[in-house]
Amino acid sequence: MTNRNIEPFALLSTTENWLFIAWWRLRLEFRYFRLDRITRMNILTEKFEQHKITLQEYFDKYY
């Protein structure tokens, strides 16, 4: 089990899983997380800058 400080970006469904795409602050990159593997989530009050990328641009760059 690990703790990660992430910034939400998108939520999407595949034929098998729900995926949560987020900016991982430690690695300074986007990662996806399967919702069925998240056992606990804390919502923080701190704010973050919205990422200057659309979901289509994300797919074009990372897939």
mmCIF file as Biopython writes it, N, C-alpha, C and O atoms, coordinates in Angstrom:
data_model
#
loop_
_atom_site.group_PDB
_atom_site.id
_atom_site.type_symbol
_atom_site.label_atom_id
_atom_site.label_alt_id
_atom_site.label_comp_id
_atom_site.label_asym_id
_atom_site.label_entity_id
_atom_site.label_seq_id
_atom_site.pdbx_PDB_ins_code
_atom_site.Cartn_x
_atom_site.Cartn_y
_atom_site.Cartn_z
_atom_site.occupancy
_atom_site.B_iso_or_equiv
_atom_site.auth_seq_id
_atom_site.auth_asym_id
_atom_site.pdbx_PDB_model_num
ATOM 1   N N  . MET A ? 1  ? 0.847   -1.172 0.000   1.0 0.0 1  A 1 
ATOM 2   C CA . MET A ? 1  ? 0.000   0.000  0.000   1.0 0.0 1  A 1 
ATOM 3   C C  . MET A ? 1  ? 0.894   1.237  0.000   1.0 0.0 1  A 1 
ATOM 4   O O  . MET A ? 1  ? 1.891   1.297  0.720   1.0 0.0 1  A 1 
ATOM 5   N N  . THR A ? 2  ? 0.524   2.224  -0.818  1.0 0.0 2  A 1 
ATOM 6   C CA . THR A ? 2  ? 1.299   3.458  -0.887  1.0 0.0 2  A 1 
ATOM 7   C C  . THR A ? 2  ? 0.382   4.664  -0.766  1.0 0.0 2  A 1 
ATOM 8   O O  . THR A ? 2  ? -0.822  4.582  -1.007  1.0 0.0 2  A 1 
ATOM 9   N N  . ASN A ? 3  ? 0.982   5.783  -0.387  1.0 0.0 3  A 1 
ATOM 10  C CA . ASN A ? 3  ? 0.282   7.069  -0.361  1.0 0.0 3  A 1 
ATOM 11  C C  . ASN A ? 3  ? 0.842   7.916  -1.479  1.0 0.0 3  A 1 
ATOM 12  O O  . ASN A ? 3  ? 2.057   7.994  -1.656  1.0 0.0 3  A 1 
ATOM 13  N N  . ARG A ? 4  ? -0.035  8.552  -2.235  1.0 0.0 4  A 1 
ATOM 14  C CA . ARG A ? 4  ? 0.397   9.396  -3.341  1.0 0.0 4  A 1 
ATOM 15  C C  . ARG A ? 4  ? -0.366  10.697 -3.318  1.0 0.0 4  A 1 
ATOM 16  O O  . ARG A ? 4  ? -1.570  10.729 -3.064  1.0 0.0 4  A 1 
ATOM 17  N N  . ASN A ? 5  ? 0.348   11.765 -3.585  1.0 0.0 5  A 1 
ATOM 18  C CA . ASN A ? 5  ? -0.271  13.082 -3.660  1.0 0.0 5  A 1 
ATOM 19  C C  . ASN A ? 5  ? -0.461  13.392 -5.144  1.0 0.0 5  A 1 
ATOM 20  O O  . ASN A ? 5  ? 0.508   13.631 -5.865  1.0 0.0 5  A 1 
ATOM 21  N N  . ILE A ? 6  ? -1.709  13.387 -5.591  1.0 0.0 6  A 1 
ATOM 22  C CA . ILE A ? 6  ? -2.011  13.535 -7.011  1.0 0.0 6  A 1 
ATOM 23  C C  . ILE A ? 6  ? -3.019  14.655 -7.232  1.0 0.0 6  A 1 
ATOM 24  O O  . ILE A ? 6  ? -3.743  15.059 -6.322  1.0 0.0 6  A 1 
ATOM 25  N N  . GLU A ? 7  ? -3.042  15.143 -8.468  1.0 0.0 7  A 1 
ATOM 26  C CA . GLU A ? 7  ? -4.003  16.172 -8.877  1.0 0.0 7  A 1 
ATOM 27  C C  . GLU A ? 7  ? -4.922  15.563 -9.924  1.0 0.0 7  A 1 
ATOM 28  O O  . GLU A ? 7  ? -4.436  15.084 -10.949 1.0 0.0 7  A 1 
ATOM 29  N N  . PRO A ? 8  ? -6.231  15.565 -9.704  1.0 0.0 8  A 1 
ATOM 30  C CA . PRO A ? 8  ? -7.154  14.921 -10.641 1.0 0.0 8  A 1 
ATOM 31  C C  . PRO A ? 8  ? -7.148  15.577 -12.018 1.0 0.0 8  A 1 
ATOM 32  O O  . PRO A ? 8  ? -7.001  16.792 -12.148 1.0 0.0 8  A 1 
ATOM 33  N N  . PHE A ? 9  ? -7.310  14.745 -13.033 1.0 0.0 9  A 1 
ATOM 34  C CA . PHE A ? 9  ? -7.358  15.248 -14.407 1.0 0.0 9  A 1 
ATOM 35  C C  . PHE A ? 9  ? -8.588  14.722 -15.143 1.0 0.0 9  A 1 
ATOM 36  O O  . PHE A ? 9  ? -9.356  15.504 -15.703 1.0 0.0 9  A 1 
ATOM 37  N N  . ALA A ? 10 ? -8.782  13.395 -15.145 1.0 0.0 10 A 1 
ATOM 38  C CA . ALA A ? 10 ? -9.914  12.830 -15.886 1.0 0.0 10 A 1 
ATOM 39  C C  . ALA A ? 10 ? -10.307 11.481 -15.296 1.0 0.0 10 A 1 
ATOM 40  O O  . ALA A ? 10 ? -9.514  10.804 -14.642 1.0 0.0 10 A 1 
ATOM 41  N N  . LEU A ? 11 ? -11.533 11.125 -15.544 1.0 0.0 11 A 1 
ATOM 42  C CA . LEU A ? 11 ? -12.073 9.835  -15.144 1.0 0.0 11 A 1 
ATOM 43  C C  . LEU A ? 11 ? -12.650 9.197  -16.391 1.0 0.0 11 A 1 
ATOM 44  O O  . LEU A ? 11 ? -13.445 9.817  -17.098 1.0 0.0 11 A 1 
ATOM 45  N N  . LEU A ? 12 ? -12.251 7.950  -16.670 1.0 0.0 12 A 1 
ATOM 46  C CA . LEU A ? 12 ? -12.779 7.304  -17.861 1.0 0.0 12 A 1 
ATOM 47  C C  . LEU A ? 12 ? -13.011 5.821  -17.633 1.0 0.0 12 A 1 
ATOM 48  O O  . LEU A ? 12 ? -12.461 5.217  -16.712 1.0 0.0 12 A 1 
ATOM 49  N N  . SER A ? 13 ? -13.825 5.263  -18.478 1.0 0.0 13 A 1 
ATOM 50  C CA . SER A ? 13 ? -14.195 3.861  -18.377 1.0 0.0 13 A 1 
ATOM 51  C C  . SER A ? 13 ? -13.645 3.091  -19.566 1.0 0.0 13 A 1 
ATOM 52  O O  . SER A ? 13 ? -13.714 3.550  -20.706 1.0 0.0 13 A 1 
ATOM 53  N N  . THR A ? 14 ? -13.100 1.914  -19.286 1.0 0.0 14 A 1 
ATOM 54  C CA . THR A ? 14 ? -12.709 0.985  -20.340 1.0 0.0 14 A 1 
ATOM 55  C C  . THR A ? 14 ? -13.705 -0.169 -20.286 1.0 0.0 14 A 1 
ATOM 56  O O  . THR A ? 14 ? -14.632 -0.151 -19.476 1.0 0.0 14 A 1 
ATOM 57  N N  . THR A ? 15 ? -13.521 -1.153 -21.126 1.0 0.0 15 A 1 
ATOM 58  C CA . THR A ? 15 ? -14.434 -2.302 -21.081 1.0 0.0 15 A 1 
ATOM 59  C C  . THR A ? 15 ? -14.247 -3.124 -19.810 1.0 0.0 15 A 1 
ATOM 60  O O  . THR A ? 15 ? -15.123 -3.900 -19.430 1.0 0.0 15 A 1 
ATOM 61  N N  . GLU A ? 16 ? -13.090 -2.947 -19.153 1.0 0.0 16 A 1 
ATOM 62  C CA . GLU A ? 16 ? -12.806 -3.751 -17.959 1.0 0.0 16 A 1 
ATOM 63  C C  . GLU A ? 16 ? -12.741 -2.958 -16.660 1.0 0.0 16 A 1 
ATOM 64  O O  . GLU A ? 16 ? -13.050 -3.501 -15.600 1.0 0.0 16 A 1 
ATOM 65  N N  . ASN A ? 17 ? -12.343 -1.674 -16.715 1.0 0.0 17 A 1 
ATOM 66  C CA . ASN A ? 17 ? -12.088 -0.915 -15.488 1.0 0.0 17 A 1 
ATOM 67  C C  . ASN A ? 17 ? -12.458 0.549  -15.633 1.0 0.0 17 A 1 
ATOM 68  O O  . ASN A ? 17 ? -12.577 1.077  -16.738 1.0 0.0 17 A 1 
ATOM 69  N N  . TRP A ? 18 ? -12.639 1.194  -14.479 1.0 0.0 18 A 1 
ATOM 70  C CA . TRP A ? 18 ? -12.697 2.641  -14.413 1.0 0.0 18 A 1 
ATOM 71  C C  . TRP A ? 18 ? -11.294 3.120  -14.105 1.0 0.0 18 A 1 
ATOM 72  O O  . TRP A ? 18 ? -10.623 2.569  -13.232 1.0 0.0 18 A 1 
ATOM 73  N N  . LEU A ? 19 ? -10.841 4.156  -14.827 1.0 0.0 19 A 1 
ATOM 74  C CA . LEU A ? 19 ? -9.497  4.687  -14.646 1.0 0.0 19 A 1 
ATOM 75  C C  . LEU A ? 19 ? -9.560  6.150  -14.235 1.0 0.0 19 A 1 
ATOM 76  O O  . LEU A ? 19 ? -10.379 6.920  -14.737 1.0 0.0 19 A 1 
ATOM 77  N N  . PHE A ? 20 ? -8.694  6.511  -13.326 1.0 0.0 20 A 1 
ATOM 78  C CA . PHE A ? 20 ? -8.568  7.870  -12.825 1.0 0.0 20 A 1 
ATOM 79  C C  . PHE A ? 20 ? -7.217  8.389  -13.310 1.0 0.0 20 A 1 
ATOM 80  O O  . PHE A ? 20 ? -6.174  7.901  -12.877 1.0 0.0 20 A 1 
ATOM 81  N N  . ILE A ? 21 ? -7.230  9.374  -14.205 1.0 0.0 21 A 1 
ATOM 82  C CA . ILE A ? 21 ? -5.991  9.954  -14.702 1.0 0.0 21 A 1 
ATOM 83  C C  . ILE A ? 21 ? -5.666  11.163 -13.834 1.0 0.0 21 A 1 
ATOM 84  O O  . ILE A ? 21 ? -6.516  12.020 -13.594 1.0 0.0 21 A 1 
ATOM 85  N N  . ALA A ? 22 ? -4.414  11.215 -13.364 1.0 0.0 22 A 1 
ATOM 86  C CA . ALA A ? 22 ? -4.023  12.289 -12.460 1.0 0.0 22 A 1 
ATOM 87  C C  . ALA A ? 22 ? -2.550  12.643 -12.643 1.0 0.0 22 A 1 
ATOM 88  O O  . ALA A ? 22 ? -1.756  11.839 -13.132 1.0 0.0 22 A 1 
ATOM 89  N N  . TRP A ? 23 ? -2.207  13.859 -12.240 1.0 0.0 23 A 1 
ATOM 90  C CA . TRP A ? 23 ? -0.824  14.317 -12.234 1.0 0.0 23 A 1 
ATOM 91  C C  . TRP A ? 23 ? -0.215  13.882 -10.901 1.0 0.0 23 A 1 
ATOM 92  O O  . TRP A ? 23 ? -0.690  14.269 -9.833  1.0 0.0 23 A 1 
ATOM 93  N N  . TRP A ? 24 ? 0.836   13.078 -10.980 1.0 0.0 24 A 1 
ATOM 94  C CA . TRP A ? 24 ? 1.504   12.587 -9.779  1.0 0.0 24 A 1 
ATOM 95  C C  . TRP A ? 24 ? 2.618   13.566 -9.442  1.0 0.0 24 A 1 
ATOM 96  O O  . TRP A ? 24 ? 3.593   13.690 -10.183 1.0 0.0 24 A 1 
ATOM 97  N N  . ARG A ? 25 ? 2.469   14.255 -8.329  1.0 0.0 25 A 1 
ATOM 98  C CA . ARG A ? 25 ? 3.406   15.311 -7.952  1.0 0.0 25 A 1 
ATOM 99  C C  . ARG A ? 25 ? 4.822   14.792 -7.707  1.0 0.0 25 A 1 
ATOM 100 O O  . ARG A ? 25 ? 5.782   15.501 -8.009  1.0 0.0 25 A 1 
ATOM 101 N N  . LEU A ? 26 ? 4.982   13.610 -7.182  1.0 0.0 26 A 1 
ATOM 102 C CA . LEU A ? 26 ? 6.316   13.072 -6.914  1.0 0.0 26 A 1 
ATOM 103 C C  . LEU A ? 26 ? 7.098   12.843 -8.199  1.0 0.0 26 A 1 
ATOM 104 O O  . LEU A ? 26 ? 8.269   13.213 -8.278  1.0 0.0 26 A 1 
ATOM 105 N N  . ARG A ? 27 ? 6.480   12.246 -9.199  1.0 0.0 27 A 1 
ATOM 106 C CA . ARG A ? 27 ? 7.152   11.911 -10.457 1.0 0.0 27 A 1 
ATOM 107 C C  . ARG A ? 27 ? 7.029   13.006 -11.531 1.0 0.0 27 A 1 
ATOM 108 O O  . ARG A ? 27 ? 7.670   12.944 -12.580 1.0 0.0 27 A 1 
ATOM 109 N N  . LEU A ? 28 ? 6.183   14.014 -11.237 1.0 0.0 28 A 1 
ATOM 110 C CA . LEU A ? 28 ? 5.955   15.125 -12.179 1.0 0.0 28 A 1 
ATOM 111 C C  . LEU A ? 28 ? 5.530   14.627 -13.554 1.0 0.0 28 A 1 
ATOM 112 O O  . LEU A ? 28 ? 6.079   15.026 -14.582 1.0 0.0 28 A 1 
ATOM 113 N N  . GLU A ? 29 ? 4.533   13.738 -13.542 1.0 0.0 29 A 1 
ATOM 114 C CA . GLU A ? 29 ? 3.994   13.213 -14.792 1.0 0.0 29 A 1 
ATOM 115 C C  . GLU A ? 29 ? 2.589   12.673 -14.565 1.0 0.0 29 A 1 
ATOM 116 O O  . GLU A ? 29 ? 2.176   12.408 -13.436 1.0 0.0 29 A 1 
ATOM 117 N N  . PHE A ? 30 ? 1.864   12.516 -15.674 1.0 0.0 30 A 1 
ATOM 118 C CA . PHE A ? 30 ? 0.530   11.935 -15.595 1.0 0.0 30 A 1 
ATOM 119 C C  . PHE A ? 30 ? 0.640   10.429 -15.410 1.0 0.0 30 A 1 
ATOM 120 O O  . PHE A ? 30 ? 1.513   9.778  -15.983 1.0 0.0 30 A 1 
ATOM 121 N N  . ARG A ? 31 ? -0.250  9.897  -14.610 1.0 0.0 31 A 1 
ATOM 122 C CA . ARG A ? 31 ? -0.364  8.456  -14.419 1.0 0.0 31 A 1 
ATOM 123 C C  . ARG A ? 31 ? -1.849  8.132  -14.360 1.0 0.0 31 A 1 
ATOM 124 O O  . ARG A ? 31 ? -2.680  8.996  -14.083 1.0 0.0 31 A 1 
ATOM 125 N N  . TYR A ? 32 ? -2.166  6.866  -14.628 1.0 0.0 32 A 1 
ATOM 126 C CA . TYR A ? 32 ? -3.550  6.464  -14.422 1.0 0.0 32 A 1 
ATOM 127 C C  . TYR A ? 32 ? -3.614  5.469  -13.282 1.0 0.0 32 A 1 
ATOM 128 O O  . TYR A ? 32 ? -2.688  4.690  -13.059 1.0 0.0 32 A 1 
ATOM 129 N N  . PHE A ? 33 ? -4.736  5.512  -12.559 1.0 0.0 33 A 1 
ATOM 130 C CA . PHE A ? 33 ? -4.959  4.682  -11.388 1.0 0.0 33 A 1 
ATOM 131 C C  . PHE A ? 33 ? -6.293  3.966  -11.552 1.0 0.0 33 A 1 
ATOM 132 O O  . PHE A ? 33 ? -7.305  4.593  -11.867 1.0 0.0 33 A 1 
ATOM 133 N N  . ARG A ? 34 ? -6.295  2.670  -11.341 1.0 0.0 34 A 1 
ATOM 134 C CA . ARG A ? 34 ? -7.547  1.916  -11.406 1.0 0.0 34 A 1 
ATOM 135 C C  . ARG A ? 34 ? -8.359  2.184  -10.142 1.0 0.0 34 A 1 
ATOM 136 O O  . ARG A ? 34 ? -7.856  2.058  -9.026  1.0 0.0 34 A 1 
ATOM 137 N N  . LEU A ? 35 ? -9.607  2.552  -10.334 1.0 0.0 35 A 1 
ATOM 138 C CA . LEU A ? 35 ? -10.447 2.880  -9.174  1.0 0.0 35 A 1 
ATOM 139 C C  . LEU A ? 35 ? -10.667 1.689  -8.249  1.0 0.0 35 A 1 
ATOM 140 O O  . LEU A ? 35 ? -10.801 1.867  -7.038  1.0 0.0 35 A 1 
ATOM 141 N N  . ASP A ? 36 ? -10.705 0.489  -8.795  1.0 0.0 36 A 1 
ATOM 142 C CA . ASP A ? 36 ? -10.938 -0.671 -7.944  1.0 0.0 36 A 1 
ATOM 143 C C  . ASP A ? 36 ? -9.735  -0.996 -7.054  1.0 0.0 36 A 1 
ATOM 144 O O  . ASP A ? 36 ? -9.838  -1.851 -6.173  1.0 0.0 36 A 1 
ATOM 145 N N  . ARG A ? 37 ? -8.606  -0.332 -7.269  1.0 0.0 37 A 1 
ATOM 146 C CA . ARG A ? 37 ? -7.429  -0.552 -6.435  1.0 0.0 37 A 1 
ATOM 147 C C  . ARG A ? 37 ? -7.218  0.556  -5.398  1.0 0.0 37 A 1 
ATOM 148 O O  . ARG A ? 37 ? -6.336  0.457  -4.545  1.0 0.0 37 A 1 
ATOM 149 N N  . ILE A ? 38 ? -8.020  1.593  -5.479  1.0 0.0 38 A 1 
ATOM 150 C CA . ILE A ? 38 ? -7.929  2.674  -4.493  1.0 0.0 38 A 1 
ATOM 151 C C  . ILE A ? 38 ? -8.791  2.288  -3.300  1.0 0.0 38 A 1 
ATOM 152 O O  . ILE A ? 38 ? -10.003 2.113  -3.423  1.0 0.0 38 A 1 
ATOM 153 N N  . THR A ? 39 ? -8.151  2.160  -2.149  1.0 0.0 39 A 1 
ATOM 154 C CA . THR A ? 39 ? -8.884  1.749  -0.953  1.0 0.0 39 A 1 
ATOM 155 C C  . THR A ? 39 ? -9.285  2.929  -0.071  1.0 0.0 39 A 1 
ATOM 156 O O  . THR A ? 39 ? -10.228 2.843  0.716   1.0 0.0 39 A 1 
ATOM 157 N N  . ARG A ? 40 ? -8.552  4.029  -0.219  1.0 0.0 40 A 1 
ATOM 158 C CA . ARG A ? 40 ? -8.854  5.200  0.604   1.0 0.0 40 A 1 
ATOM 159 C C  . ARG A ? 40 ? -8.404  6.453  -0.133  1.0 0.0 40 A 1 
ATOM 160 O O  . ARG A ? 40 ? -7.363  6.461  -0.790  1.0 0.0 40 A 1 
ATOM 161 N N  . MET A ? 41 ? -9.198  7.511  -0.016  1.0 0.0 41 A 1 
ATOM 162 C CA . MET A ? 41 ? -8.860  8.769  -0.674  1.0 0.0 41 A 1 
ATOM 163 C C  . MET A ? 41 ? -9.181  9.917  0.277   1.0 0.0 41 A 1 
ATOM 164 O O  . MET A ? 41 ? -10.264 9.979  0.859   1.0 0.0 41 A 1 
ATOM 165 N N  . ASN A ? 42 ? -8.224  10.817 0.419   1.0 0.0 42 A 1 
ATOM 166 C CA . ASN A ? 42 ? -8.429  12.023 1.217   1.0 0.0 42 A 1 
ATOM 167 C C  . ASN A ? 42 ? -8.475  13.213 0.271   1.0 0.0 42 A 1 
ATOM 168 O O  . ASN A ? 42 ? -7.589  13.385 -0.566  1.0 0.0 42 A 1 
ATOM 169 N N  . ILE A ? 43 ? -9.494  14.017 0.404   1.0 0.0 43 A 1 
ATOM 170 C CA . ILE A ? 43 ? -9.610  15.223 -0.408  1.0 0.0 43 A 1 
ATOM 171 C C  . ILE A ? 43 ? -9.020  16.371 0.394   1.0 0.0 43 A 1 
ATOM 172 O O  . ILE A ? 43 ? -9.481  16.675 1.494   1.0 0.0 43 A 1 
ATOM 173 N N  . LEU A ? 44 ? -7.996  17.008 -0.165  1.0 0.0 44 A 1 
ATOM 174 C CA . LEU A ? 44 ? -7.300  18.094 0.514   1.0 0.0 44 A 1 
ATOM 175 C C  . LEU A ? 44 ? -7.940  19.439 0.175   1.0 0.0 44 A 1 
ATOM 176 O O  . LEU A ? 44 ? -8.624  19.572 -0.840  1.0 0.0 44 A 1 
ATOM 177 N N  . THR A ? 45 ? -7.715  20.414 1.017   1.0 0.0 45 A 1 
ATOM 178 C CA . THR A ? 45 ? -8.283  21.738 0.780   1.0 0.0 45 A 1 
ATOM 179 C C  . THR A ? 45 ? -7.376  22.612 -0.081  1.0 0.0 45 A 1 
ATOM 180 O O  . THR A ? 45 ? -7.810  23.648 -0.584  1.0 0.0 45 A 1 
ATOM 181 N N  . GLU A ? 46 ? -6.119  22.202 -0.254  1.0 0.0 46 A 1 
ATOM 182 C CA . GLU A ? 46 ? -5.203  23.015 -1.052  1.0 0.0 46 A 1 
ATOM 183 C C  . GLU A ? 46 ? -5.619  23.037 -2.517  1.0 0.0 46 A 1 
ATOM 184 O O  . GLU A ? 46 ? -6.264  22.110 -3.008  1.0 0.0 46 A 1 
ATOM 185 N N  . LYS A ? 47 ? -5.245  24.094 -3.195  1.0 0.0 47 A 1 
ATOM 186 C CA . LYS A ? 47 ? -5.592  24.282 -4.603  1.0 0.0 47 A 1 
ATOM 187 C C  . LYS A ? 47 ? -4.396  23.939 -5.483  1.0 0.0 47 A 1 
ATOM 188 O O  . LYS A ? 47 ? -3.256  23.927 -5.019  1.0 0.0 47 A 1 
ATOM 189 N N  . PHE A ? 48 ? -4.666  23.660 -6.767  1.0 0.0 48 A 1 
ATOM 190 C CA . PHE A ? 48 ? -3.596  23.422 -7.727  1.0 0.0 48 A 1 
ATOM 191 C C  . PHE A ? 48 ? -3.968  24.095 -9.034  1.0 0.0 48 A 1 
ATOM 192 O O  . PHE A ? 48 ? -5.140  24.344 -9.316  1.0 0.0 48 A 1 
ATOM 193 N N  . GLU A ? 49 ? -2.943  24.385 -9.826  1.0 0.0 49 A 1 
ATOM 194 C CA . GLU A ? 49 ? -3.152  25.007 -11.131 1.0 0.0 49 A 1 
ATOM 195 C C  . GLU A ? 49 ? -3.745  23.983 -12.100 1.0 0.0 49 A 1 
ATOM 196 O O  . GLU A ? 49 ? -3.275  22.848 -12.178 1.0 0.0 49 A 1 
ATOM 197 N N  . GLN A ? 50 ? -4.756  24.384 -12.819 1.0 0.0 50 A 1 
ATOM 198 C CA . GLN A ? 50 ? -5.350  23.503 -13.814 1.0 0.0 50 A 1 
ATOM 199 C C  . GLN A ? 50 ? -4.328  23.243 -14.918 1.0 0.0 50 A 1 
ATOM 200 O O  . GLN A ? 50 ? -3.635  24.161 -15.355 1.0 0.0 50 A 1 
ATOM 201 N N  . HIS A ? 51 ? -4.236  22.010 -15.362 1.0 0.0 51 A 1 
ATOM 202 C CA . HIS A ? 51 ? -3.261  21.650 -16.387 1.0 0.0 51 A 1 
ATOM 203 C C  . HIS A ? 51 ? -3.704  22.183 -17.744 1.0 0.0 51 A 1 
ATOM 204 O O  . HIS A ? 51 ? -4.890  22.162 -18.076 1.0 0.0 51 A 1 
ATOM 205 N N  . LYS A ? 52 ? -2.751  22.654 -18.510 1.0 0.0 52 A 1 
ATOM 206 C CA . LYS A ? 52 ? -3.029  23.280 -19.806 1.0 0.0 52 A 1 
ATOM 207 C C  . LYS A ? 52 ? -3.012  22.237 -20.914 1.0 0.0 52 A 1 
ATOM 208 O O  . LYS A ? 52 ? -2.328  22.409 -21.923 1.0 0.0 52 A 1 
ATOM 209 N N  . ILE A ? 53 ? -3.755  21.166 -20.730 1.0 0.0 53 A 1 
ATOM 210 C CA . ILE A ? 53 ? -3.812  20.086 -21.702 1.0 0.0 53 A 1 
ATOM 211 C C  . ILE A ? 53 ? -5.248  19.548 -21.715 1.0 0.0 53 A 1 
ATOM 212 O O  . ILE A ? 53 ? -5.876  19.418 -20.664 1.0 0.0 53 A 1 
ATOM 213 N N  . THR A ? 54 ? -5.746  19.245 -22.879 1.0 0.0 54 A 1 
ATOM 214 C CA . THR A ? 54 ? -7.076  18.646 -22.982 1.0 0.0 54 A 1 
ATOM 215 C C  . THR A ? 54 ? -6.938  17.129 -22.914 1.0 0.0 54 A 1 
ATOM 216 O O  . THR A ? 54 ? -5.836  16.592 -23.019 1.0 0.0 54 A 1 
ATOM 217 N N  . LEU A ? 55 ? -8.049  16.455 -22.741 1.0 0.0 55 A 1 
ATOM 218 C CA . LEU A ? 55 ? -8.009  14.994 -22.706 1.0 0.0 55 A 1 
ATOM 219 C C  . LEU A ? 55 ? -7.542  14.440 -24.050 1.0 0.0 55 A 1 
ATOM 220 O O  . LEU A ? 55 ? -6.798  13.460 -24.085 1.0 0.0 55 A 1 
ATOM 221 N N  . GLN A ? 56 ? -7.967  15.049 -25.155 1.0 0.0 56 A 1 
ATOM 222 C CA . GLN A ? 56 ? -7.506  14.603 -26.473 1.0 0.0 56 A 1 
ATOM 223 C C  . GLN A ? 56 ? -5.998  14.781 -26.614 1.0 0.0 56 A 1 
ATOM 224 O O  . GLN A ? 56 ? -5.317  13.901 -27.139 1.0 0.0 56 A 1 
ATOM 225 N N  . GLU A ? 57 ? -5.472  15.912 -26.149 1.0 0.0 57 A 1 
ATOM 226 C CA . GLU A ? 57 ? -4.022  16.141 -26.203 1.0 0.0 57 A 1 
ATOM 227 C C  . GLU A ? 57 ? -3.272  15.134 -25.344 1.0 0.0 57 A 1 
ATOM 228 O O  . GLU A ? 57 ? -2.178  14.698 -25.702 1.0 0.0 57 A 1 
ATOM 229 N N  . TYR A ? 58 ? -3.863  14.764 -24.206 1.0 0.0 58 A 1 
ATOM 230 C CA . TYR A ? 58 ? -3.274  13.723 -23.362 1.0 0.0 58 A 1 
ATOM 231 C C  . TYR A ? 58 ? -3.167  12.406 -24.129 1.0 0.0 58 A 1 
ATOM 232 O O  . TYR A ? 58 ? -2.113  11.770 -24.131 1.0 0.0 58 A 1 
ATOM 233 N N  . PHE A ? 59 ? -4.262  11.994 -24.783 1.0 0.0 59 A 1 
ATOM 234 C CA . PHE A ? 59 ? -4.247  10.750 -25.542 1.0 0.0 59 A 1 
ATOM 235 C C  . PHE A ? 59 ? -3.248  10.815 -26.708 1.0 0.0 59 A 1 
ATOM 236 O O  . PHE A ? 59 ? -2.537  9.846  -26.974 1.0 0.0 59 A 1 
ATOM 237 N N  . ASP A ? 60 ? -3.200  11.957 -27.396 1.0 0.0 60 A 1 
ATOM 238 C CA . ASP A ? 60 ? -2.264  12.116 -28.506 1.0 0.0 60 A 1 
ATOM 239 C C  . ASP A ? 60 ? -0.810  11.995 -28.040 1.0 0.0 60 A 1 
ATOM 240 O O  . ASP A ? 60 ? 0.029   11.443 -28.751 1.0 0.0 60 A 1 
ATOM 241 N N  . LYS A ? 61 ? -0.525  12.503 -26.868 1.0 0.0 61 A 1 
ATOM 242 C CA . LYS A ? 61 ? 0.851   12.504 -26.375 1.0 0.0 61 A 1 
ATOM 243 C C  . LYS A ? 61 ? 1.262   11.189 -25.723 1.0 0.0 61 A 1 
ATOM 244 O O  . LYS A ? 61 ? 2.406   10.764 -25.882 1.0 0.0 61 A 1 
ATOM 245 N N  . TYR A ? 62 ? 0.363   10.535 -24.996 1.0 0.0 62 A 1 
ATOM 246 C CA . TYR A ? 62 ? 0.742   9.378  -24.190 1.0 0.0 62 A 1 
ATOM 247 C C  . TYR A ? 62 ? 0.289   8.029  -24.754 1.0 0.0 62 A 1 
ATOM 248 O O  . TYR A ? 62 ? 0.667   6.987  -24.219 1.0 0.0 62 A 1 
ATOM 249 N N  . TYR A ? 63 ? -0.505  8.027  -25.812 1.0 0.0 63 A 1 
ATOM 250 C CA . TYR A ? 63 ? -0.943  6.729  -26.352 1.0 0.0 63 A 1 
ATOM 251 C C  . TYR A ? 63 ? -0.582  6.572  -27.789 1.0 0.0 63 A 1 
ATOM 252 O O  . TYR A ? 63 ? -0.878  5.540  -28.391 1.0 0.0 63 A 1 
#
